[in-house]
C-alpha cells in the first residue's frame, strides 16, 4: 500500500484555513499564510501555490488598498448553487 503524503498545495490550503480560523478574517494575505507554515523559508513558494489554488478555483483573490488577499470562494462562485 502506498501512503499518500500531503502535497505542497494541500499544506498551503491547510495553512490558509488555519489563518482564517485564527484571525477571523475572510481574506488573508500570503505573508500571514506563510506564518502558519513553520519551516518554510521562501515567501515566493507560498504566493505561487496560492496563485495555483486561485486558478483551480479553490481560493479567490480579494484586492484592497494595494494588497492582494486570498479568500475562500463562496458556493455561488464555485458553481455549487442548487436552484
PyMOL Python script that loads the backbone (N, CA, C, O; Angstrom):
from pymol import cmd

cmd.read_pdbstr("""\
ATOM      1  N   UNK A   1       0.828  -1.169   0.000  1.00  0.00           N
ATOM      2  CA  UNK A   1       0.000   0.000   0.000  1.00  0.00           C
ATOM      3  C   UNK A   1       0.884   1.248   0.000  1.00  0.00           C
ATOM      4  O   UNK A   1       1.912   1.315   0.674  1.00  0.00           O
ATOM      5  N   UNK A   2       0.457   2.193  -0.754  1.00  0.00           N
ATOM      6  CA  UNK A   2       1.203   3.428  -0.871  1.00  0.00           C
ATOM      7  C   UNK A   2       0.594   4.476   0.065  1.00  0.00           C
ATOM      8  O   UNK A   2      -0.606   4.746   0.012  1.00  0.00           O
ATOM      9  N   UNK A   3       1.422   5.053   0.906  1.00  0.00           N
ATOM     10  CA  UNK A   3       0.906   6.092   1.796  1.00  0.00           C
ATOM     11  C   UNK A   3       0.911   7.421   1.052  1.00  0.00           C
ATOM     12  O   UNK A   3       1.904   7.795   0.428  1.00  0.00           O
ATOM     13  N   UNK A   4      -0.188   8.114   1.127  1.00  0.00           N
ATOM     14  CA  UNK A   4      -0.260   9.393   0.425  1.00  0.00           C
ATOM     15  C   UNK A   4       0.121  10.515   1.377  1.00  0.00           C
ATOM     16  O   UNK A   4      -0.482  10.690   2.436  1.00  0.00           O
ATOM     17  N   UNK A   5       1.119  11.257   0.981  1.00  0.00           N
ATOM     18  CA  UNK A   5       1.551  12.396   1.773  1.00  0.00           C
ATOM     19  C   UNK A   5       0.918  13.652   1.190  1.00  0.00           C
ATOM     20  O   UNK A   5       0.691  13.732  -0.017  1.00  0.00           O
ATOM     21  N   UNK A   6       0.636  14.624   2.035  1.00  0.00           N
ATOM     22  CA  UNK A   6       0.022  15.852   1.521  1.00  0.00           C
ATOM     23  C   UNK A   6       0.978  16.592   0.586  1.00  0.00           C
ATOM     24  O   UNK A   6       2.182  16.664   0.831  1.00  0.00           O
ATOM     25  N   UNK A   7       0.420  17.132  -0.477  1.00  0.00           N
ATOM     26  CA  UNK A   7       1.216  17.910  -1.423  1.00  0.00           C
ATOM     27  C   UNK A   7       1.423  19.316  -0.871  1.00  0.00           C
ATOM     28  O   UNK A   7       0.833  19.697   0.140  1.00  0.00           O
ATOM     29  N   UNK A   8       2.263  20.071  -1.546  1.00  0.00           N
ATOM     30  CA  UNK A   8       2.505  21.453  -1.132  1.00  0.00           C
ATOM     31  C   UNK A   8       1.211  22.266  -1.211  1.00  0.00           C
ATOM     32  O   UNK A   8       0.962  23.128  -0.368  1.00  0.00           O
ATOM     33  N   UNK A   9       0.390  21.988  -2.230  1.00  0.00           N
ATOM     34  CA  UNK A   9      -0.887  22.697  -2.353  1.00  0.00           C
ATOM     35  C   UNK A   9      -1.782  22.414  -1.152  1.00  0.00           C
ATOM     36  O   UNK A   9      -2.428  23.320  -0.627  1.00  0.00           O
ATOM     37  N   UNK A  10      -1.818  21.152  -0.717  1.00  0.00           N
ATOM     38  CA  UNK A  10      -2.626  20.788   0.452  1.00  0.00           C
ATOM     39  C   UNK A  10      -2.130  21.500   1.707  1.00  0.00           C
ATOM     40  O   UNK A  10      -2.925  21.959   2.528  1.00  0.00           O
ATOM     41  N   UNK A  11      -0.816  21.588   1.846  1.00  0.00           N
ATOM     42  CA  UNK A  11      -0.236  22.248   3.020  1.00  0.00           C
ATOM     43  C   UNK A  11      -0.560  23.741   3.033  1.00  0.00           C
ATOM     44  O   UNK A  11      -0.890  24.304   4.077  1.00  0.00           O
ATOM     45  N   UNK A  12      -0.464  24.377   1.863  1.00  0.00           N
ATOM     46  CA  UNK A  12      -0.758  25.809   1.774  1.00  0.00           C
ATOM     47  C   UNK A  12      -2.242  26.061   2.024  1.00  0.00           C
ATOM     48  O   UNK A  12      -2.604  27.012   2.717  1.00  0.00           O
ATOM     49  N   UNK A  13      -3.100  25.213   1.464  1.00  0.00           N
ATOM     50  CA  UNK A  13      -4.538  25.366   1.683  1.00  0.00           C
ATOM     51  C   UNK A  13      -4.875  25.165   3.160  1.00  0.00           C
ATOM     52  O   UNK A  13      -5.715  25.879   3.707  1.00  0.00           O
ATOM     53  N   UNK A  14      -4.229  24.205   3.801  1.00  0.00           N
ATOM     54  CA  UNK A  14      -4.425  23.986   5.233  1.00  0.00           C
ATOM     55  C   UNK A  14      -3.941  25.166   6.060  1.00  0.00           C
ATOM     56  O   UNK A  14      -4.589  25.554   7.033  1.00  0.00           O
ATOM     57  N   UNK A  15      -2.807  25.737   5.679  1.00  0.00           N
ATOM     58  CA  UNK A  15      -2.289  26.911   6.384  1.00  0.00           C
ATOM     59  C   UNK A  15      -3.231  28.099   6.207  1.00  0.00           C
ATOM     60  O   UNK A  15      -3.421  28.889   7.132  1.00  0.00           O
ATOM     61  N   UNK A  16      -3.820  28.224   5.020  1.00  0.00           N
ATOM     62  CA  UNK A  16      -4.787  29.297   4.781  1.00  0.00           C
ATOM     63  C   UNK A  16      -6.007  29.112   5.680  1.00  0.00           C
ATOM     64  O   UNK A  16      -6.495  30.073   6.275  1.00  0.00           O
ATOM     65  N   UNK A  17      -6.494  27.881   5.777  1.00  0.00           N
ATOM     66  CA  UNK A  17      -7.647  27.607   6.648  1.00  0.00           C
ATOM     67  C   UNK A  17      -7.319  27.911   8.106  1.00  0.00           C
ATOM     68  O   UNK A  17      -8.139  28.481   8.825  1.00  0.00           O
ATOM     69  N   UNK A  18      -6.122  27.532   8.539  1.00  0.00           N
ATOM     70  CA  UNK A  18      -5.702  27.825   9.908  1.00  0.00           C
ATOM     71  C   UNK A  18      -5.642  29.334  10.152  1.00  0.00           C
ATOM     72  O   UNK A  18      -6.058  29.816  11.205  1.00  0.00           O
ATOM     73  N   UNK A  19      -5.123  30.074   9.172  1.00  0.00           N
ATOM     74  CA  UNK A  19      -5.023  31.526   9.302  1.00  0.00           C
ATOM     75  C   UNK A  19      -6.407  32.162   9.383  1.00  0.00           C
ATOM     76  O   UNK A  19      -6.615  33.102  10.149  1.00  0.00           O
ATOM     77  N   UNK A  20      -7.351  31.654   8.596  1.00  0.00           N
ATOM     78  CA  UNK A  20      -8.722  32.178   8.641  1.00  0.00           C
ATOM     79  C   UNK A  20      -9.332  31.908  10.009  1.00  0.00           C
ATOM     80  O   UNK A  20      -9.970  32.784  10.594  1.00  0.00           O
ATOM     81  N   UNK A  21      -9.135  30.697  10.518  1.00  0.00           N
ATOM     82  CA  UNK A  21      -9.669  30.356  11.846  1.00  0.00           C
ATOM     83  C   UNK A  21      -9.049  31.230  12.937  1.00  0.00           C
ATOM     84  O   UNK A  21      -9.751  31.709  13.827  1.00  0.00           O
ATOM     85  N   UNK A  22      -7.754  31.432  12.867  1.00  0.00           N
ATOM     86  CA  UNK A  22      -7.041  32.168  13.910  1.00  0.00           C
ATOM     87  C   UNK A  22      -7.380  33.659  13.894  1.00  0.00           C
ATOM     88  O   UNK A  22      -7.643  34.252  14.940  1.00  0.00           O
ATOM     89  N   UNK A  23      -7.372  34.262  12.700  1.00  0.00           N
ATOM     90  CA  UNK A  23      -7.579  35.704  12.602  1.00  0.00           C
ATOM     91  C   UNK A  23      -9.051  36.084  12.572  1.00  0.00           C
ATOM     92  O   UNK A  23      -9.415  37.180  12.999  1.00  0.00           O
ATOM     93  N   UNK A  24      -9.891  35.203  12.080  1.00  0.00           N
ATOM     94  CA  UNK A  24     -11.310  35.523  11.948  1.00  0.00           C
ATOM     95  C   UNK A  24     -11.614  36.364  10.722  1.00  0.00           C
ATOM     96  O   UNK A  24     -12.767  36.735  10.499  1.00  0.00           O
ATOM     97  N   UNK A  25     -10.608  36.670   9.927  1.00  0.00           N
ATOM     98  CA  UNK A  25     -10.804  37.463   8.712  1.00  0.00           C
ATOM     99  C   UNK A  25     -11.214  36.549   7.566  1.00  0.00           C
ATOM    100  O   UNK A  25     -10.873  35.366   7.544  1.00  0.00           O
ATOM    101  N   UNK A  26     -11.950  37.113   6.617  1.00  0.00           N
ATOM    102  CA  UNK A  26     -12.390  36.288   5.494  1.00  0.00           C
ATOM    103  C   UNK A  26     -11.326  36.174   4.412  1.00  0.00           C
ATOM    104  O   UNK A  26     -11.284  35.178   3.690  1.00  0.00           O
ATOM    105  N   UNK A  27     -10.468  37.179   4.289  1.00  0.00           N
ATOM    106  CA  UNK A  27      -9.389  37.114   3.301  1.00  0.00           C
ATOM    107  C   UNK A  27      -8.054  37.346   4.007  1.00  0.00           C
ATOM    108  O   UNK A  27      -7.936  38.183   4.902  1.00  0.00           O
ATOM    109  N   UNK A  28      -7.062  36.584   3.579  1.00  0.00           N
ATOM    110  CA  UNK A  28      -5.765  36.539   4.260  1.00  0.00           C
ATOM    111  C   UNK A  28      -4.646  36.819   3.252  1.00  0.00           C
ATOM    112  O   UNK A  28      -4.647  36.233   2.169  1.00  0.00           O
ATOM    113  N   UNK A  29      -3.683  37.706   3.579  1.00  0.00           N
ATOM    114  CA  UNK A  29      -2.542  37.912   2.685  1.00  0.00           C
ATOM    115  C   UNK A  29      -1.568  36.733   2.739  1.00  0.00           C
ATOM    116  O   UNK A  29      -1.554  35.965   3.702  1.00  0.00           O
ATOM    117  N   UNK A  30      -0.770  36.607   1.708  1.00  0.00           N
ATOM    118  CA  UNK A  30       0.173  35.489   1.610  1.00  0.00           C
ATOM    119  C   UNK A  30       1.184  35.494   2.757  1.00  0.00           C
ATOM    120  O   UNK A  30       1.615  34.430   3.202  1.00  0.00           O
ATOM    121  N   UNK A  31       1.565  36.671   3.236  1.00  0.00           N
ATOM    122  CA  UNK A  31       2.534  36.731   4.332  1.00  0.00           C
ATOM    123  C   UNK A  31       1.976  36.100   5.605  1.00  0.00           C
ATOM    124  O   UNK A  31       2.713  35.469   6.363  1.00  0.00           O
ATOM    125  N   UNK A  32       0.684  36.269   5.836  1.00  0.00           N
ATOM    126  CA  UNK A  32       0.061  35.653   7.012  1.00  0.00           C
ATOM    127  C   UNK A  32      -0.028  34.147   6.841  1.00  0.00           C
ATOM    128  O   UNK A  32       0.181  33.399   7.796  1.00  0.00           O
ATOM    129  N   UNK A  33      -0.338  33.698   5.631  1.00  0.00           N
ATOM    130  CA  UNK A  33      -0.403  32.256   5.369  1.00  0.00           C
ATOM    131  C   UNK A  33       0.958  31.622   5.644  1.00  0.00           C
ATOM    132  O   UNK A  33       1.035  30.534   6.216  1.00  0.00           O
ATOM    133  N   UNK A  34       2.035  32.304   5.236  1.00  0.00           N
ATOM    134  CA  UNK A  34       3.386  31.768   5.446  1.00  0.00           C
ATOM    135  C   UNK A  34       3.698  31.601   6.929  1.00  0.00           C
ATOM    136  O   UNK A  34       4.416  30.676   7.308  1.00  0.00           O
ATOM    137  N   UNK A  35       3.172  32.477   7.762  1.00  0.00           N
ATOM    138  CA  UNK A  35       3.416  32.364   9.205  1.00  0.00           C
ATOM    139  C   UNK A  35       2.826  31.086   9.788  1.00  0.00           C
ATOM    140  O   UNK A  35       3.270  30.615  10.835  1.00  0.00           O
ATOM    141  N   UNK A  36       1.833  30.530   9.117  1.00  0.00           N
ATOM    142  CA  UNK A  36       1.204  29.301   9.584  1.00  0.00           C
ATOM    143  C   UNK A  36       1.850  28.062   8.974  1.00  0.00           C
ATOM    144  O   UNK A  36       1.328  26.956   9.113  1.00  0.00           O
ATOM    145  N   UNK A  37       2.977  28.242   8.303  1.00  0.00           N
ATOM    146  CA  UNK A  37       3.730  27.131   7.729  1.00  0.00           C
ATOM    147  C   UNK A  37       5.143  27.148   8.307  1.00  0.00           C
ATOM    148  O   UNK A  37       6.054  27.688   7.679  1.00  0.00           O
ATOM    149  N   UNK A  38       5.341  26.571   9.484  1.00  0.00           N
ATOM    150  CA  UNK A  38       6.671  26.600  10.096  1.00  0.00           C
ATOM    151  C   UNK A  38       7.695  25.839   9.254  1.00  0.00           C
ATOM    152  O   UNK A  38       7.396  24.793   8.677  1.00  0.00           O
ATOM    153  N   UNK A  39       8.888  26.380   9.201  1.00  0.00           N
ATOM    154  CA  UNK A  39       9.963  25.730   8.469  1.00  0.00           C
ATOM    155  C   UNK A  39      10.064  26.152   7.017  1.00  0.00           C
ATOM    156  O   UNK A  39      11.035  25.808   6.343  1.00  0.00           O
ATOM    157  N   UNK A  40       9.084  26.889   6.521  1.00  0.00           N
ATOM    158  CA  UNK A  40       9.127  27.335   5.131  1.00  0.00           C
ATOM    159  C   UNK A  40       9.859  28.669   5.063  1.00  0.00           C
ATOM    160  O   UNK A  40       9.503  29.613   5.769  1.00  0.00           O
ATOM    161  N   UNK A  41      10.864  28.745   4.228  1.00  0.00           N
ATOM    162  CA  UNK A  41      11.714  29.925   4.187  1.00  0.00           C
ATOM    163  C   UNK A  41      11.271  30.954   3.146  1.00  0.00           C
ATOM    164  O   UNK A  41      11.415  32.156   3.369  1.00  0.00           O
ATOM    165  N   UNK A  42      10.743  30.504   2.028  1.00  0.00           N
ATOM    166  CA  UNK A  42      10.519  31.406   0.910  1.00  0.00           C
ATOM    167  C   UNK A  42       9.064  31.814   0.760  1.00  0.00           C
ATOM    168  O   UNK A  42       8.175  30.972   0.632  1.00  0.00           O
ATOM    169  N   UNK A  43       8.839  33.112   0.777  1.00  0.00           N
ATOM    170  CA  UNK A  43       7.500  33.658   0.570  1.00  0.00           C
ATOM    171  C   UNK A  43       7.010  33.362  -0.842  1.00  0.00           C
ATOM    172  O   UNK A  43       5.813  33.167  -1.058  1.00  0.00           O
ATOM    173  N   UNK A  44       7.934  33.327  -1.809  1.00  0.00           N
ATOM    174  CA  UNK A  44       7.537  33.133  -3.205  1.00  0.00           C
ATOM    175  C   UNK A  44       6.878  31.778  -3.428  1.00  0.00           C
ATOM    176  O   UNK A  44       5.998  31.656  -4.280  1.00  0.00           O
ATOM    177  N   UNK A  45       7.288  30.757  -2.674  1.00  0.00           N
ATOM    178  CA  UNK A  45       6.669  29.439  -2.817  1.00  0.00           C
ATOM    179  C   UNK A  45       5.207  29.485  -2.385  1.00  0.00           C
ATOM    180  O   UNK A  45       4.340  28.907  -3.040  1.00  0.00           O
ATOM    181  N   UNK A  46       4.941  30.173  -1.284  1.00  0.00           N
ATOM    182  CA  UNK A  46       3.569  30.281  -0.791  1.00  0.00           C
ATOM    183  C   UNK A  46       2.720  31.063  -1.783  1.00  0.00           C
ATOM    184  O   UNK A  46       1.602  30.656  -2.099  1.00  0.00           O
ATOM    185  N   UNK A  47       3.240  32.178  -2.272  1.00  0.00           N
ATOM    186  CA  UNK A  47       2.494  33.000  -3.226  1.00  0.00           C
ATOM    187  C   UNK A  47       2.196  32.216  -4.496  1.00  0.00           C
ATOM    188  O   UNK A  47       1.091  32.296  -5.031  1.00  0.00           O
ATOM    189  N   UNK A  48       3.176  31.458  -4.981  1.00  0.00           N
ATOM    190  CA  UNK A  48       2.965  30.665  -6.193  1.00  0.00           C
ATOM    191  C   UNK A  48       1.883  29.616  -5.980  1.00  0.00           C
ATOM    192  O   UNK A  48       1.016  29.438  -6.836  1.00  0.00           O
ATOM    193  N   UNK A  49       1.927  28.920  -4.849  1.00  0.00           N
ATOM    194  CA  UNK A  49       0.916  27.897  -4.554  1.00  0.00           C
ATOM    195  C   UNK A  49      -0.470  28.520  -4.380  1.00  0.00           C
ATOM    196  O   UNK A  49      -1.467  27.950  -4.826  1.00  0.00           O
ATOM    197  N   UNK A  50      -0.537  29.683  -3.736  1.00  0.00           N
ATOM    198  CA  UNK A  50      -1.824  30.366  -3.586  1.00  0.00           C
ATOM    199  C   UNK A  50      -2.388  30.757  -4.950  1.00  0.00           C
ATOM    200  O   UNK A  50      -3.590  30.634  -5.183  1.00  0.00           O
ATOM    201  N   UNK A  51      -1.527  31.227  -5.852  1.00  0.00           N
ATOM    202  CA  UNK A  51      -1.987  31.586  -7.192  1.00  0.00           C
ATOM    203  C   UNK A  51      -2.461  30.360  -7.965  1.00  0.00           C
ATOM    204  O   UNK A  51      -3.417  30.451  -8.735  1.00  0.00           O
ATOM    205  N   UNK A  52      -1.813  29.224  -7.775  1.00  0.00           N
ATOM    206  CA  UNK A  52      -2.261  27.980  -8.410  1.00  0.00           C
ATOM    207  C   UNK A  52      -3.626  27.582  -7.863  1.00  0.00           C
ATOM    208  O   UNK A  52      -4.498  27.160  -8.623  1.00  0.00           O
ATOM    209  N   UNK A  53      -3.820  27.712  -6.550  1.00  0.00           N
ATOM    210  CA  UNK A  53      -5.112  27.385  -5.941  1.00  0.00           C
ATOM    211  C   UNK A  53      -6.208  28.323  -6.440  1.00  0.00           C
ATOM    212  O   UNK A  53      -7.362  27.913  -6.565  1.00  0.00           O
ATOM    213  N   UNK A  54      -5.859  29.581  -6.727  1.00  0.00           N
ATOM    214  CA  UNK A  54      -6.830  30.512  -7.306  1.00  0.00           C
ATOM    215  C   UNK A  54      -7.211  30.055  -8.707  1.00  0.00           C
ATOM    216  O   UNK A  54      -8.389  30.070  -9.064  1.00  0.00           O
ATOM    217  N   UNK A  55      -6.229  29.650  -9.501  1.00  0.00           N
ATOM    218  CA  UNK A  55      -6.523  29.210 -10.868  1.00  0.00           C
ATOM    219  C   UNK A  55      -7.342  27.927 -10.889  1.00  0.00           C
ATOM    220  O   UNK A  55      -8.080  27.682 -11.844  1.00  0.00           O
ATOM    221  N   UNK A  56      -7.221  27.099  -9.840  1.00  0.00           N
ATOM    222  CA  UNK A  56      -8.018  25.877  -9.738  1.00  0.00           C
ATOM    223  C   UNK A  56      -9.398  26.135  -9.151  1.00  0.00           C
ATOM    224  O   UNK A  56     -10.236  25.234  -9.129  1.00  0.00           O
ATOM    225  N   UNK A  57      -9.645  27.348  -8.676  1.00  0.00           N
ATOM    226  CA  UNK A  57     -10.947  27.694  -8.123  1.00  0.00           C
ATOM    227  C   UNK A  57     -11.118  27.365  -6.650  1.00  0.00           C
ATOM    228  O   UNK A  57     -12.225  27.472  -6.121  1.00  0.00           O
ATOM    229  N   UNK A  58     -10.044  26.966  -5.975  1.00  0.00           N
ATOM    230  CA  UNK A  58     -10.145  26.626  -4.552  1.00  0.00           C
ATOM    231  C   UNK A  58     -10.040  27.861  -3.666  1.00  0.00           C
ATOM    232  O   UNK A  58     -10.495  27.844  -2.523  1.00  0.00           O
ATOM    233  N   UNK A  59      -9.442  28.931  -4.185  1.00  0.00           N
ATOM    234  CA  UNK A  59      -9.352  30.206  -3.483  1.00  0.00           C
ATOM    235  C   UNK A  59      -9.730  31.313  -4.455  1.00  0.00           C
ATOM    236  O   UNK A  59      -9.728  31.115  -5.670  1.00  0.00           O
ATOM    237  N   UNK A  60     -10.053  32.471  -3.913  1.00  0.00           N
ATOM    238  CA  UNK A  60     -10.381  33.634  -4.738  1.00  0.00           C
ATOM    239  C   UNK A  60      -9.488  34.798  -4.327  1.00  0.00           C
ATOM    240  O   UNK A  60      -9.048  34.884  -3.180  1.00  0.00           O
ATOM    241  N   UNK A  61      -9.225  35.694  -5.281  1.00  0.00           N
ATOM    242  CA  UNK A  61      -8.431  36.884  -4.991  1.00  0.00           C
ATOM    243  C   UNK A  61      -9.334  37.985  -4.460  1.00  0.00           C
ATOM    244  O   UNK A  61     -10.467  38.151  -4.914  1.00  0.00           O
ATOM    245  N   UNK A  62      -8.829  38.718  -3.514  1.00  0.00           N
ATOM    246  CA  UNK A  62      -9.533  39.863  -2.954  1.00  0.00           C
ATOM    247  C   UNK A  62      -8.526  40.993  -2.856  1.00  0.00           C
ATOM    248  O   UNK A  62      -7.596  40.927  -2.052  1.00  0.00           O
ATOM    249  N   UNK A  63      -8.701  42.029  -3.667  1.00  0.00           N
ATOM    250  CA  UNK A  63      -7.737  43.128  -3.668  1.00  0.00           C
ATOM    251  C   UNK A  63      -8.329  44.337  -2.970  1.00  0.00           C
ATOM    252  O   UNK A  63      -9.472  44.721  -3.218  1.00  0.00           O
ATOM    253  N   UNK A  64      -7.536  44.926  -2.097  1.00  0.00           N
ATOM    254  CA  UNK A  64      -7.965  46.142  -1.410  1.00  0.00           C
ATOM    255  C   UNK A  64      -6.739  46.914  -0.951  1.00  0.00           C
ATOM    256  O   UNK A  64      -5.811  46.340  -0.380  1.00  0.00           O
ATOM    257  N   UNK A  65      -6.740  48.201  -1.199  1.00  0.00           N
ATOM    258  CA  UNK A  65      -5.681  49.099  -0.740  1.00  0.00           C
ATOM    259  C   UNK A  65      -4.288  48.584  -1.089  1.00  0.00           C
ATOM    260  O   UNK A  65      -3.430  48.461  -0.214  1.00  0.00           O
ATOM    261  N   UNK A  66      -4.067  48.288  -2.350  1.00  0.00           N
ATOM    262  CA  UNK A  66      -2.757  47.851  -2.848  1.00  0.00           C
ATOM    263  C   UNK A  66      -2.269  46.565  -2.206  1.00  0.00           C
ATOM    264  O   UNK A  66      -1.063  46.325  -2.149  1.00  0.00           O
ATOM    265  N   UNK A  67      -3.175  45.741  -1.724  1.00  0.00           N
ATOM    266  CA  UNK A  67      -2.797  44.467  -1.111  1.00  0.00           C
ATOM    267  C   UNK A  67      -3.655  43.370  -1.721  1.00  0.00           C
ATOM    268  O   UNK A  67      -4.865  43.526  -1.885  1.00  0.00           O
ATOM    269  N   UNK A  68      -3.019  42.274  -2.048  1.00  0.00           N
ATOM    270  CA  UNK A  68      -3.721  41.138  -2.640  1.00  0.00           C
ATOM    271  C   UNK A  68      -3.927  40.081  -1.564  1.00  0.00           C
ATOM    272  O   UNK A  68      -2.963  39.523  -1.038  1.00  0.00           O
ATOM    273  N   UNK A  69      -5.185  39.810  -1.239  1.00  0.00           N
ATOM    274  CA  UNK A  69      -5.515  38.806  -0.237  1.00  0.00           C
ATOM    275  C   UNK A  69      -6.164  37.613  -0.915  1.00  0.00           C
ATOM    276  O   UNK A  69      -6.668  37.719  -2.033  1.00  0.00           O
ATOM    277  N   UNK A  70      -6.149  36.487  -0.236  1.00  0.00           N
ATOM    278  CA  UNK A  70      -6.732  35.257  -0.749  1.00  0.00           C
ATOM    279  C   UNK A  70      -7.888  34.857   0.150  1.00  0.00           C
ATOM    280  O   UNK A  70      -7.752  34.825   1.373  1.00  0.00           O
ATOM    281  N   UNK A  71      -9.030  34.550  -0.461  1.00  0.00           N
ATOM    282  CA  UNK A  71     -10.227  34.198   0.300  1.00  0.00           C
ATOM    283  C   UNK A  71     -10.813  32.911  -0.250  1.00  0.00           C
ATOM    284  O   UNK A  71     -10.593  32.563  -1.410  1.00  0.00           O
ATOM    285  N   UNK A  72     -11.557  32.208   0.587  1.00  0.00           N
ATOM    286  CA  UNK A  72     -12.264  31.010   0.144  1.00  0.00           C
ATOM    287  C   UNK A  72     -13.476  31.485  -0.642  1.00  0.00           C
ATOM    288  O   UNK A  72     -14.264  32.277  -0.125  1.00  0.00           O
ATOM    289  N   UNK A  73     -13.651  31.021  -1.888  1.00  0.00           N
ATOM    290  CA  UNK A  73     -14.787  31.493  -2.684  1.00  0.00           C
ATOM    291  C   UNK A  73     -16.109  30.981  -2.123  1.00  0.00           C
ATOM    292  O   UNK A  73     -16.175  29.923  -1.498  1.00  0.00           O
ATOM    293  N   UNK A  74     -17.147  31.753  -2.362  1.00  0.00           N
ATOM    294  CA  UNK A  74     -18.471  31.325  -1.909  1.00  0.00           C
ATOM    295  C   UNK A  74     -18.963  30.178  -2.782  1.00  0.00           C
ATOM    296  O   UNK A  74     -18.391  29.909  -3.838  1.00  0.00           O
ATOM    297  N   UNK A  75     -20.011  29.508  -2.350  1.00  0.00           N
ATOM    298  CA  UNK A  75     -20.561  28.392  -3.118  1.00  0.00           C
ATOM    299  C   UNK A  75     -21.050  28.868  -4.479  1.00  0.00           C
ATOM    300  O   UNK A  75     -20.958  28.133  -5.462  1.00  0.00           O
ATOM    301  N   UNK A  76     -21.567  30.082  -4.544  1.00  0.00           N
ATOM    302  CA  UNK A  76     -22.049  30.622  -5.816  1.00  0.00           C
ATOM    303  C   UNK A  76     -20.901  30.810  -6.802  1.00  0.00           C
ATOM    304  O   UNK A  76     -21.054  30.551  -7.996  1.00  0.00           O
ATOM    305  N   UNK A  77     -19.763  31.255  -6.307  1.00  0.00           N
ATOM    306  CA  UNK A  77     -18.603  31.460  -7.176  1.00  0.00           C
ATOM    307  C   UNK A  77     -18.042  30.138  -7.671  1.00  0.00           C
ATOM    308  O   UNK A  77     -17.470  30.076  -8.759  1.00  0.00           O
ATOM    309  N   UNK A  78     -18.200  29.075  -6.882  1.00  0.00           N
ATOM    310  CA  UNK A  78     -17.698  27.766  -7.289  1.00  0.00           C
ATOM    311  C   UNK A  78     -18.687  27.021  -8.174  1.00  0.00           C
ATOM    312  O   UNK A  78     -18.375  25.940  -8.673  1.00  0.00           O
ATOM    313  N   UNK A  79     -19.881  27.585  -8.375  1.00  0.00           N
ATOM    314  CA  UNK A  79     -20.869  26.933  -9.223  1.00  0.00           C
ATOM    315  C   UNK A  79     -21.597  25.795  -8.540  1.00  0.00           C
ATOM    316  O   UNK A  79     -22.049  24.868  -9.212  1.00  0.00           O
ATOM    317  N   UNK A  80     -21.722  25.838  -7.219  1.00  0.00           N
ATOM    318  CA  UNK A  80     -22.350  24.751  -6.490  1.00  0.00           C
ATOM    319  C   UNK A  80     -23.736  25.114  -5.974  1.00  0.00           C
ATOM    320  O   UNK A  80     -24.272  24.422  -5.109  1.00  0.00           O
ATOM    321  N   UNK A  81     -24.320  26.181  -6.489  1.00  0.00           N
ATOM    322  CA  UNK A  81     -25.640  26.597  -6.028  1.00  0.00           C
ATOM    323  C   UNK A  81     -26.691  25.742  -6.710  1.00  0.00           C
ATOM    324  O   UNK A  81     -26.696  25.597  -7.932  1.00  0.00           O
ATOM    325  N   UNK A  82     -27.575  25.182  -5.911  1.00  0.00           N
ATOM    326  CA  UNK A  82     -28.655  24.349  -6.444  1.00  0.00           C
ATOM    327  C   UNK A  82     -29.916  25.197  -6.535  1.00  0.00           C
ATOM    328  O   UNK A  82     -30.298  25.845  -5.560  1.00  0.00           O
ATOM    329  N   UNK A  83     -30.561  25.201  -7.684  1.00  0.00           N
ATOM    330  CA  UNK A  83     -31.786  26.001  -7.858  1.00  0.00           C
ATOM    331  C   UNK A  83     -33.000  25.254  -7.362  1.00  0.00           C
ATOM    332  O   UNK A  83     -34.114  25.772  -7.429  1.00  0.00           O
TER     333      UNK A  83
END
""", "prot")
cmd.dss("prot")
cmd.show_as("cartoon", "prot")
cmd.util.cbc("prot")
cmd.orient("prot")
